[in-house]
Amino acid sequence: MPQVSDAPMPEELSSRHLRTRLLQLAGLVAVVVAIIWIVPGLGSLRHRFDRASAPWLAAGAALELLSTLSYVVVFRAVFCSRMSWRVSYLIGMAEQAANSLLPAGGAGGLALGVWALRKGGVPAGHIARRTVAFFLLTSLANVGTLIVFAAAFAVGILDHDTAPGLTLAFGIAAAAGIALTLSLPAVWTRQAERRDPLSPGSGRLRVGARRALDVLGDGVLDSLSMLRRRSAGVLSGSLGYMAFDIATLGACFQAFGHSPALGVLVVAYLIGQLGGLLPIPGGIGGIEGGLIGVFALYRVPIAESAAAVLAYRALQLWIPGMLGSIAFVALRKTLDREPDSAGFCEPLAEPIDAQRIPRRLAGEAHSDTRRNISSSM
């Protein structure tokens, strides 16, 4: 029987707090709109909004909806493929609302998911390592796509790269990031072989560091295992989450009568999105500035890119923000009515103790453990 957590919901995830953030977001959007329509010198931008293509904007909204649904698909595939689609939708959409509204660089959604899964009876150890795996798998789609497109530019498959140094630098950095991530399981196994067992008097800092390292190692192993199994939910969900979002931006460019080359659109999107790492609600300001700035480096006219990016960001924030807020209210009611609604993901194998396993057998043991996990889900 799953053990349901009675931990209180963090204050920043309360309905009152999220409602306040939603109103603040609405106010900020209103200010931006007022600036565009009132401030002198922005006539070119106003002209483009006046002539925007409604069908293309509607297509962008539909594509953004598909992106948010793809998030739900990969969430369910990573955390528990036996979870009902309804509960998966409620948690996945609520996470995206938190990402849009909380100033946590994307961590707000993960925090909400952790609370909901614990409230629903999923073991803390499973949540911890699958949270790491979820972050890695969704990031891998972006990083891997950046490497592919940078390589395509480098060998001449794609053209119109007006900033080859920027493309190459980020492509190399992405490749180095993947290589570092792939090396973590081996480093973790070697470290686990050498370390001494924790004594009852071990300090909190040492215990916390040991647990964090174990969670990181297990999370990387879980993500690699799911990739080796070619999980349809993981692959389609993570790629769809990114690809439909890029397509939304492309549709917004089309709405304003300008279409960058495919390679420029994809690479500028992937680099510009790094502005979302700033700890501000929904990445507002950071993502817009990052995208417009990177498109400028690729010689996309600033007026066209500013109009397209602002329209894209309105869709990217409001669609998951509104749908996710509604889902969050329904999620709280579901968890109060069915406190073990996610607990049927058990039984789940716990991370094995690599300290007791010879290095040459560690990889096989971890593989067997992961197979047991997948067969139980």
N, C-alpha and C positions, 0 to 999 in steps of 0.2 A: 504494500500500500504506500503510495507516495507520501512523503512528509511535506505538508503544505506550510509555507512560510507565513508567519504573521507579522513580518517586518512592515512598519508603516511606510507608505509611499513618500519618497523625498518631496519636500515642500516645493521644489522647483518644477515638479511634475504634476502638481495639483491642478484641478480644473480652473481654479481661480487664477493661478499664476499663468497658465497657458492662455486663458481668455484675455488676461491683461496684455500678454505678448502679442496676441492676435490683433488687439486694438492698437497697440503701438505700431505694429507692422502696417496696419491700414492707414494710420496717421502719417507714417513715413512715406508711404506710397502717394498719399494725397499731397504731401509737401513736394515730392519730386515732380508730380504732374503739374502742380502750380508753378514750379520753377520753369518747367519746359514751356508752359503757355504764357508766362508773364515776363520773364527776364528778357531784356533786349539782347540781340545777337544770336538767339536760338531759332530764328525764323526758318532756317533750313531744316532743322530737326522737326519743328512744328509742321512744316509743309509735308514732310515724309509721313508723319503720323496721320495727317489729314487724308493722305492718299493711300494709306495702308490697305492691303487686300484682305478683306474679311474671310474669304474662303481659305487662304493660306494660314491665317491666324487660327481659324477653326481646326485646320489640319494639325497645326502645332499643338493645340490643346489636346487633341486626340492622341498624338504621339507622346505627349507628356504623361497622359493617363496610362498608356501602355508601359512607359518607363516605371511609374510607381507600382504597377501591378507586377512587373518583372522583379522588383525588389521583394515583393511578397513571395514570389516563387523561390528565389534564392534563399530567403530567410527560412522558409519551411524546409527546403532541402538540406540546409546546414544544421539547423537546430533539432528538427524532428520531422522526418518524412511521414510519420504516422499521425501527426497533429491534424485536426480537422482543418479544412480550408477556411472555414469561418473564423476560427480562432487565429489561424495564421494571418488572415487578412486583417483582423482587428489589431493584432500586435504590430505587424509590418507597417500598416498605414499609420498607426499611432506613433511609431518610431519616426516616420518621415515627417509627421507634423512637428515632433519635438526638434528634429534637425532643422526645420524651417524657422522655428520660433525661439529656440534657446541659444544663448551666446556661448556655445561650447565646441565650436569647430567640428560638429558632427557627433560629438560624444554624448550629447543629450539624448539622441535616439537610442544609442546603445544602453545608456543608463535606464531608460524606460523599459527596454526589452528585458534587461536583467531583472528588474523589479517584477514585471509581469510574469516571466517564466518562473521565478522563485515563488511568487504568489500562487502560480498554477501548479506547483509541486515538482518542478524539474530540479534535480540535484545541482547544488552550487558548483561542484567540480566540472560537471558537464557543461554548464552555462559558461564558465570561465574559459575553458579551452575552445569551445565552439565560437565564443565571441571573438577570440583571436583568429580562428579560422575564417569566420565571416568577414572580418576586416581585411584579411590577406586576400581572400578570394575575390571580393569586390574590387579591391585595389589592383589585383593582378590583371583584371580585364583592361583597366586604364593603362597600366604600365606596359603590358604586353602589346596593346594596340599602338602605343607610342613608339615602341621599338620597331614594330612592323612598318609603320608609316615612315619613320626616320630612315630605315634601311631602304625602303622603296624610293625615297627622295635621293638617297646617296647613290644608288645604282642607276638612276635615271628612269625608273618605271613611272614615277610621278614628276610633274614639272610645276612651274610657278612658285618654286621655293625661293623667296627673295631674302630669306634670313637663314642661309644654310648653316652658319656657325651656331645659331641658337638651336636649330633642329638637331644637329649632330650632338651638341653638348647635352641636351636633355635626353636624347636617345641613349647616349653612353651612360648617363646617370641612371636611367631606368634599367639598363642591362646590369649595371653594378648593383643596384638595389635588389634585383631578382637573384643574382649570384650570392649576395650576402644572405638573403632569406633562405635560399636552398642549403646554405652551409650551416644554418643554425642547428638542425637535428644532430649532425655529427659533433658539433661543438658541445651541445647539451649532453650527448651520450658520454663523451670523454670526460666532461666535467662531473657527471653523475658517478662515474667509475672511481674518480679520485677523491671525492669529498667524503668527509667523515659524517657519521650519523649525527643528527642534532641531539644535544643533551637536554634534559628537562630545564636546565638553567639558561638555555640559549636566549640571547636578547631578541627583542621584537624585530629589530632591524634585520638581523641575520635570518630569522624565520621568515619574515616578509620577503626578503630578497630571494631566499631559496624557493618559496612558493611561486613567486613571480616568474622565476626562471623555469620552473617545472611547467607552469601554465603556458608560457611562451613556447617551450619545446613541444608540449603535447598539441598545442594549437597548430603549429607548423606541420607536425606529423599528420594531424587530422586533415588539414587542407590538401596536403600532398596525396593522402589516401583517396580523398574524394575526386581529385583530378585524375589519378590513375584509374579509378573506377569509371571515369567519364560520366559522372552523374548528370543526367539530363537536366534536372532542376538547377544544379549548380552552374552548368555551362550556359544554358539558355537564360537563366535568371540574371546572372552577373553580366553577360554580354548584352542582354536586352535592356537592362537597367542603364547601361552606358550608351548603347547604340541609339535607342529611342530618344534619349536626352539630346544627343548630338543632332539627331534628325529634327527635333523640336527647334533647335537653334537654326538649322538650315532652313526650315519652313518659315521662321521669322525673317531671315534674310530675304527669302523669296517674297514675303509679304511687302517688303519695302523696295522691291525691284532690283535687288543686287544678290548675286550668288557667287561667293568665293569658290575657288577650285576645291575639290573634295579633300585633297591632301592638306591644304591650308586650313580648311574648316575643322578637320579632325585634330590636327596637331595644335592649332591655336586654342581650340577648346580644351584639350588635355593639359596644356601648359597653363592657360588662363585660369582653370579651375583651382589651381593651387592657392589662389587668393582666398578661397573658402576656408583655409586652415586658420585664418585669423579668428580669434574668439569673439565674434560679434554675431548678433542674431541673424541666422540664415545666411551668414557670410555677406550681408548687405554692404555694399561699398567695396569690399575686398574682391569679390568675384567679378562685379561689373568693371571695376578698374583693371583687374587682371586681364579679363577677356578683351576689353577695348584696347588696352595697351599692347597686348600681344598681336591682335589683329592689325594694329597700326604698324608694328614691326614687320609684318608680312604685307604691308602696303595696301591694306584694305582701307578705303576712305573712312575717315573717322565718323562723319555724319551718318553713313549707312550702318556702320558697325554699332554705333551708339544706339540708334533706333532699334536695330535687331536685338541687341543684347538686352535693352530695357524691356522690350516685349517678351523676350524669352524668359527673363528673370521673373517677370510678373506671373507667367504661367508656371514656372518651376517652383515658385514660392506658394502661390495661392491654391493650386490644384491639390498638392499633398497636404498643405496647411488646412484647408477646409475639410477635405475628405478625412484626413487623419484626425482632426479634432472631433468629428462626428464618431469616428471609429473608437477614439479614446473613451468617450462617454459610454459607448456600448461595451467596450472592453471592461471597464470598471464594474458595470452591472453584471457582466458574465462571470467575472472572477468572484464577485460577492455571492452570486447564485450558485456557481459551480466552482468551488475553490480548488478542485483538482483537475480543472479542464485541460491542463497541459501535462499533467503528471503521468498520463498513460504512455509517455515516451519510455518509461522504465520497462524492463531492466536495461541499464546502461553500464557498460564496463568502465571501471575506474582506470585512470592512467597507471600503467605498470611501473614498478620500482626499478628503474634502469640501473640503480646502484648494485643490484644483485645479479645483473645479467652481463655476461662477458660481452665485450664490444662487438665481436664477430657475430654474436647471436642477437644483438639488440635490434637490428633492423628487422630480422625475421619475427622476433617476438612482437614488436610493435605492429607489424603487418598482420599477424594473427589476431592481435587484440582488436585492430580496426575492423577486420573481417567479422569478428564476433559482434561488434557494435552495429555494423551495417545489417547483419542478418537479424538482429533483434529489433530493427527499426522498420 
